[in-house]
Amino acid sequence: MRPSPHYRNNFISSCNQWLENHFATPAYSGWVVFGIALSFFGAATNTMAGWLYVLSGTLFALMGLNIFVALKTVKKLEIKRAPIAPVSAGDELTIQLKIHNPTKSPKSLITIIDQLPFVLSAPVTSNIEIIQPFQTIDVTYYTHAQKRGVYYWHELQIKTAAPVGLFYCSRQREVEAKAIVYPQVLPLKNCPLIDTIGREDSKQRESERIYQNASEGVTKAIRQYRFGDPTRLIHWRSSARFGDFQVRELETITGGEEVIICLDNIGEWDNNLFEEAVIAAASLYFYASRQQLNVKLWTADLGMVKGNYVVLETLAGTNPTEVEGAGLPNLPLIWLSSNPDTLTNLPNASRWLLFSPDSNPKSSHQGIIYTPTEALENQLQKPLR
């Protein structure tokens, strides 16, 4: 049985690739020059003409010089990778290579092929015309990061056909790279999930009662006296101006309140819904942080984490899991889940965001059911059900 043309093509391609990575492989022009050199050599042996030997030897020497220079070029170059700054999904990653020529001779006609993960980009090719002796040049390129994640790669290929383009030679280099693509953070102006959490909690009520009993505080507004208002809250200057008792309405203390955002990443998730849940978790975290609340993030596999960069990197790398590594804290939570059954076991005064559009959950806590047809930013700012 004869092998198929597809099999033969793959076999030839694999052989050429192996030869190029371990020695050198001729380009089309290299095959042409090789054929001409053989023809001259054959004619010289038949005619014993010296000038044909000279031409044949010159062409073979040119091919040998190309192989020697190409091998020396790919072996002597030094390549380092600059740290890659994290970006948010939708932005561009900036990738920079530092290429150094440690030899006393210039290196020319070099191609650098960076094997990025396919999720980020196809392999990126950079061409370098010449590197002078002991010179270091920077090669910078950009790739659009469409999806959050923590990406690692290490393969980088150096390829050249210097000096005359007759033979290609390439070598793989191990140059470690790590790129972090954070989830998108929505610019929320208000968020009932955060603003109303803990109102039923006794600790919050006690904090408000202590503050209302204080004689000093932050005045939010001046209003008319009502029966039962503490006399120490009377604003005498305004009362004299209006001819009636006016009292100070004090701002409620919320700074320092602990908020825990929990991403329930256990079990099976729809990919699109899980990405929306991660965006929601990041947006809620930074909204609470802007409100000067003591906010933390909890995931089923990693437990509790805190700090802007730690939280962003955690959310960049999180995925649905089957393993629960840490139990839930017994505090009011903001629960992000796709499982309606988990809403019944939440601590008092918790809130929830359910990524199960077709469900009708029964819960004693207030929350939001995610709707795929509506923008997530709008849903996070609408009243709770």
C-alpha positions as CSV (number, residue, x, y, z in Angstrom):
1,M,0.0,0.0,0.0
2,R,1.5,3.4,-1.1
3,P,1.6,6.1,1.5
4,S,-0.7,9.0,1.0
5,P,0.6,12.4,-0.3
6,H,-0.4,14.0,3.0
7,Y,1.8,11.5,4.9
8,R,4.7,12.0,2.5
9,N,4.5,15.8,2.9
10,N,4.4,15.6,6.6
11,F,7.4,13.3,6.7
12,I,9.4,15.6,4.4
13,S,8.4,18.6,6.5
14,S,9.4,16.9,9.7
15,C,12.8,15.9,8.3
16,N,13.5,19.4,7.1
17,Q,12.5,20.8,10.5
18,W,14.7,18.4,12.3
19,L,17.6,19.1,10.0
20,E,17.1,22.9,10.5
21,N,17.0,22.6,14.3
22,H,20.1,20.4,14.5
23,F,22.2,21.5,11.6
24,A,21.1,23.5,8.6
25,T,18.6,23.0,5.8
26,P,19.0,24.5,2.3
27,A,16.7,27.2,1.0
28,Y,15.3,27.0,-2.5
29,S,18.3,29.1,-3.7
30,G,20.6,26.7,-1.8
31,W,19.2,23.7,-3.7
32,V,19.8,25.6,-7.0
33,V,23.4,26.5,-6.1
34,F,24.0,22.9,-5.0
35,G,22.7,21.6,-8.3
36,I,24.9,24.0,-10.3
37,A,27.9,23.1,-8.2
38,L,27.3,19.4,-8.9
39,S,26.9,20.0,-12.6
40,F,30.2,21.9,-12.7
41,F,31.9,19.2,-10.8
42,G,30.5,16.5,-13.1
43,A,31.5,18.5,-16.2
44,A,35.0,19.0,-14.7
45,T,35.5,15.3,-14.2
46,N,34.5,14.6,-17.8
47,T,36.5,17.4,-19.5
48,M,39.3,17.8,-16.9
49,A,38.9,21.5,-17.2
50,G,40.5,23.3,-14.3
51,W,38.2,26.3,-14.4
52,L,35.2,24.1,-13.9
53,Y,36.8,22.7,-10.7
54,V,37.4,26.2,-9.6
55,L,33.8,27.2,-10.1
56,S,32.5,24.0,-8.5
57,G,34.8,24.5,-5.5
58,T,33.8,28.1,-5.1
59,L,30.1,27.3,-5.0
60,F,30.7,24.5,-2.4
61,A,32.8,26.9,-0.4
62,L,30.1,29.5,-0.5
63,M,27.6,27.0,0.8
64,G,30.0,25.9,3.5
65,L,30.5,29.5,4.6
66,N,26.8,30.1,4.8
67,I,26.3,27.0,7.0
68,F,29.3,28.0,9.3
69,V,28.1,31.6,9.7
70,A,24.5,30.6,10.3
71,L,25.5,28.1,13.0
72,K,27.7,30.6,14.7
73,T,25.0,33.3,14.7
74,V,22.3,31.2,16.4
75,K,24.7,29.8,19.0
76,K,26.4,33.0,20.1
77,L,23.4,35.3,20.6
78,E,22.2,35.9,24.2
79,I,18.5,36.6,24.7
80,K,16.8,37.8,27.9
81,R,13.2,38.7,28.5
82,A,12.1,41.8,30.4
83,P,9.3,41.4,33.0
84,I,5.9,41.7,31.4
85,A,3.7,44.2,33.1
86,P,0.2,42.9,34.0
87,V,-2.8,44.4,32.0
88,S,-6.6,44.1,32.1
89,A,-8.5,42.0,29.6
90,G,-9.0,44.0,26.4
91,D,-5.7,45.8,26.7
92,E,-2.4,45.2,25.0
93,L,0.5,43.2,26.5
94,T,3.9,44.7,26.0
95,I,6.6,42.1,25.4
96,Q,10.2,43.1,25.3
97,L,13.3,41.0,24.5
98,K,16.9,42.1,25.1
99,I,19.2,40.6,22.5
100,H,23.0,40.8,23.1
101,N,25.9,40.1,20.7
102,P,28.8,39.0,22.9
103,T,31.2,38.4,20.0
104,K,33.7,40.7,18.2
105,S,31.9,40.2,14.8
106,P,28.5,41.6,13.8
107,K,25.4,39.4,13.4
108,S,23.0,40.0,10.6
109,L,19.7,38.8,9.1
110,I,18.2,37.3,12.3
111,T,14.6,36.3,12.9
112,I,13.2,35.8,16.4
113,I,10.0,33.8,16.7
114,D,8.3,33.9,20.1
115,Q,6.0,31.0,20.6
116,L,3.2,32.7,22.6
117,P,0.3,30.7,23.9
118,F,-2.4,30.4,21.2
119,V,-5.0,32.0,23.5
120,L,-2.9,35.2,23.4
121,S,-1.6,35.2,19.9
122,A,-0.1,33.3,17.0
123,P,3.7,33.1,17.1
124,V,5.2,36.6,16.8
125,T,8.1,37.1,14.3
126,S,10.7,39.9,14.7
127,N,13.4,40.6,12.1
128,I,16.8,42.1,13.0
129,E,18.9,43.4,10.2
130,I,22.2,43.7,12.2
131,I,23.6,43.6,15.7
132,Q,27.0,45.2,16.1
133,P,29.7,43.6,18.3
134,F,28.9,43.8,22.1
135,Q,25.7,45.6,21.3
136,T,22.4,45.0,23.0
137,I,19.2,45.9,21.3
138,D,15.5,45.8,22.5
139,V,12.8,44.1,20.5
140,T,9.3,45.2,21.5
141,Y,6.0,43.9,20.3
142,Y,2.4,43.9,21.4
143,T,-0.4,41.5,21.6
144,H,-4.0,42.0,22.3
145,A,-5.0,40.2,25.5
146,Q,-8.7,39.3,25.0
147,K,-9.1,36.8,27.9
148,R,-8.0,37.0,31.5
149,G,-5.5,34.4,32.8
150,V,-2.0,33.7,34.0
151,Y,0.0,32.6,31.0
152,Y,3.4,30.9,31.0
153,W,5.6,30.1,28.0
154,H,9.3,29.4,27.4
155,E,9.9,28.6,23.8
156,L,11.7,31.0,21.6
157,Q,13.3,30.3,18.2
158,I,16.3,32.0,16.6
159,K,16.5,31.6,12.9
160,T,18.9,32.9,10.3
161,A,20.2,32.4,6.7
162,A,23.1,34.7,7.0
163,P,25.1,35.8,5.2
164,V,23.8,34.9,1.7
165,G,20.5,33.1,2.3
166,L,21.4,29.7,1.0
167,F,20.9,27.7,4.2
168,Y,18.6,28.2,7.1
169,C,19.6,27.4,10.6
170,S,17.4,27.7,13.7
171,R,17.7,26.8,17.4
172,Q,15.2,26.7,20.3
173,R,15.9,28.7,23.4
174,E,14.4,28.4,26.8
175,V,13.4,31.9,27.9
176,E,10.8,31.9,30.6
177,A,7.9,34.3,30.4
178,K,4.9,35.0,32.6
179,A,2.0,37.3,31.6
180,I,-0.9,38.2,33.9
181,V,-4.1,39.4,32.3
182,Y,-6.5,40.8,35.0
183,P,-10.2,40.6,34.7
184,Q,-12.1,43.7,33.7
185,V,-13.1,46.0,36.5
186,L,-16.4,47.9,35.9
187,P,-16.6,51.5,37.0
188,L,-19.6,51.2,39.4
189,K,-21.1,54.5,40.7
190,N,-23.2,52.7,43.2
191,C,-23.8,49.1,44.2
192,P,-26.7,47.9,46.4
193,L,-25.0,44.6,47.0
194,I,-22.2,46.5,48.8
195,D,-24.2,49.4,50.1
196,T,-26.9,47.4,51.9
197,I,-24.8,44.5,53.2
198,G,-24.9,44.0,57.0
199,R,-27.8,46.3,57.7
200,E,-29.5,43.6,59.6
201,D,-26.4,42.7,61.4
202,S,-26.4,43.5,65.1
203,K,-22.8,44.8,65.0
204,Q,-23.7,47.4,62.4
205,R,-26.8,48.5,64.4
206,E,-24.7,48.8,67.5
207,S,-22.1,50.9,65.6
208,E,-24.8,53.2,64.3
209,R,-26.4,53.6,67.8
210,I,-23.0,54.5,69.4
211,Y,-22.4,57.0,66.7
212,Q,-25.9,58.6,67.0
213,N,-25.3,58.9,70.8
214,A,-22.1,60.8,70.3
215,S,-22.0,64.5,70.8
216,E,-19.5,65.0,68.0
217,G,-19.7,63.6,64.4
218,V,-20.0,64.3,60.8
219,T,-23.1,66.4,60.0
220,K,-24.9,65.2,56.9
221,A,-27.8,67.6,57.0
222,I,-29.8,70.0,59.2
223,R,-33.5,69.1,59.6
224,Q,-36.4,70.2,61.8
225,Y,-36.6,68.8,65.3
226,R,-38.8,65.7,65.7
227,F,-40.2,64.4,69.0
228,G,-37.6,62.0,70.6
229,D,-34.5,63.5,69.0
230,P,-31.6,63.9,71.5
231,T,-31.3,67.5,72.7
232,R,-27.5,67.4,72.3
233,L,-28.0,67.2,68.5
234,I,-29.8,70.5,68.4
235,H,-28.0,73.0,66.2
236,W,-28.5,76.2,68.1
237,R,-27.2,78.6,65.5
238,S,-29.6,77.3,62.8
239,S,-32.4,77.1,65.4
240,A,-32.0,80.8,66.1
241,R,-31.9,81.7,62.4
242,F,-35.1,79.7,61.6
243,G,-37.0,80.4,64.8
244,D,-37.6,76.7,65.4
245,F,-35.5,73.8,66.7
246,Q,-33.1,72.4,64.1
247,V,-31.1,69.2,64.7
248,R,-28.0,67.8,63.1
249,E,-28.4,64.5,61.1
250,L,-25.2,62.6,61.4
251,E,-23.5,60.4,58.7
252,T,-23.7,56.7,59.4
253,I,-20.2,55.2,60.0
254,T,-19.5,52.4,57.5
255,G,-15.7,52.7,57.3
256,G,-13.9,49.7,58.7
257,E,-16.9,47.4,58.1
258,E,-15.8,44.0,56.9
259,V,-17.1,42.8,53.5
260,I,-16.3,39.4,52.1
261,I,-16.9,38.7,48.4
262,C,-17.2,35.0,47.9
263,L,-16.8,33.4,44.4
264,D,-18.4,29.9,44.5
265,N,-16.2,28.3,41.9
266,I,-17.1,24.7,42.8
267,G,-18.8,22.5,40.3
268,E,-19.7,23.0,36.6
269,W,-20.0,26.5,35.2
270,D,-20.9,27.8,31.8
271,N,-17.7,29.4,30.5
272,N,-19.4,32.7,29.7
273,L,-21.2,32.9,33.0
274,F,-18.1,32.2,34.9
275,E,-16.2,34.9,33.1
276,E,-19.0,37.3,34.0
277,A,-18.9,36.1,37.7
278,V,-15.1,36.9,37.8
279,I,-15.7,40.4,36.4
280,A,-18.4,40.9,38.9
281,A,-16.2,39.8,41.8
282,A,-13.4,42.1,40.7
283,S,-15.8,45.0,40.3
284,L,-17.4,44.5,43.7
285,Y,-14.0,44.2,45.4
286,F,-12.7,47.5,44.0
287,Y,-16.0,49.3,44.6
288,A,-15.9,48.2,48.3
289,S,-12.3,49.3,48.5
290,R,-13.2,52.7,47.2
291,Q,-15.8,53.0,49.9
292,Q,-13.0,52.4,52.4
293,L,-14.4,49.1,53.6
294,N,-12.3,46.3,54.9
295,V,-12.9,44.0,51.9
296,K,-11.6,40.5,51.2
297,L,-12.1,37.8,48.5
298,W,-12.9,34.2,49.1
299,T,-12.7,31.4,46.6
300,A,-13.5,27.7,47.3
301,D,-10.0,26.4,46.4
302,L,-7.8,29.2,47.8
303,G,-9.8,30.5,50.7
304,M,-9.4,34.2,51.8
305,V,-7.1,36.6,50.1
306,K,-6.7,40.4,50.5
307,G,-4.8,43.2,48.7
308,N,-5.5,44.7,45.3
309,Y,-2.7,42.9,43.3
310,V,-3.2,39.6,45.2
311,V,-6.9,39.6,44.5
312,L,-6.4,40.6,40.8
313,E,-3.9,37.8,40.3
314,T,-6.2,35.3,42.1
315,L,-9.1,36.2,39.9
316,A,-6.9,36.1,36.8
317,G,-6.0,32.5,37.4
318,T,-9.2,31.1,39.0
319,N,-11.2,28.4,37.3
320,P,-14.1,26.2,38.2
321,T,-12.9,23.4,40.6
322,E,-14.2,20.3,42.3
323,V,-12.1,20.8,45.5
324,E,-13.1,23.0,48.4
325,G,-10.0,24.1,50.3
326,A,-11.5,26.4,52.9
327,G,-14.8,26.7,54.8
328,L,-17.0,29.8,54.6
329,P,-16.5,32.5,57.2
330,N,-19.5,33.1,59.5
331,L,-19.9,36.7,58.5
332,P,-22.2,38.6,56.1
333,L,-21.1,37.6,52.6
334,I,-21.7,38.7,49.0
335,W,-22.2,35.3,47.4
336,L,-21.5,34.8,43.7
337,S,-22.7,31.4,42.5
338,S,-24.5,29.4,39.8
339,N,-26.1,27.0,42.2
340,P,-29.5,28.2,43.7
341,D,-29.3,25.6,46.4
342,T,-26.4,27.4,48.1
343,L,-28.5,30.5,48.9
344,T,-30.3,28.8,51.8
345,N,-27.1,28.3,53.9
346,L,-25.7,31.9,53.8
347,P,-25.0,33.7,57.1
348,N,-27.4,36.4,58.3
349,A,-27.4,39.8,56.4
350,S,-25.7,38.3,53.4
351,R,-26.3,39.3,49.7
352,W,-26.1,37.2,46.6
353,L,-25.6,37.4,42.9
354,L,-26.9,34.3,41.1
355,F,-25.6,33.3,37.7
356,S,-28.5,31.0,36.9
357,P,-30.8,32.9,34.7
358,D,-33.6,30.4,34.5
359,S,-33.9,29.7,38.2
360,N,-36.4,31.1,40.7
361,P,-34.4,30.9,44.0
362,K,-36.1,31.1,47.4
363,S,-33.9,32.9,49.9
364,S,-34.4,35.0,53.0
365,H,-31.6,37.3,51.8
366,Q,-31.8,40.0,49.1
367,G,-29.9,39.6,45.8
368,I,-29.8,39.8,42.0
369,I,-30.4,37.2,39.3
370,Y,-28.0,37.7,36.4
371,T,-29.6,38.3,33.1
372,P,-27.4,37.5,30.0
373,T,-29.2,40.0,27.8
374,E,-28.5,43.0,30.1
375,A,-25.1,44.6,30.7
376,L,-23.5,43.4,33.9
377,E,-22.5,46.9,34.9
378,N,-26.2,48.0,34.9
379,Q,-27.3,44.9,36.9
380,L,-24.8,45.5,39.6
381,Q,-26.2,49.0,40.1
382,K,-29.9,48.1,40.2
383,P,-32.0,47.6,43.3
384,L,-32.1,44.2,45.0
385,R,-35.0,41.8,44.7
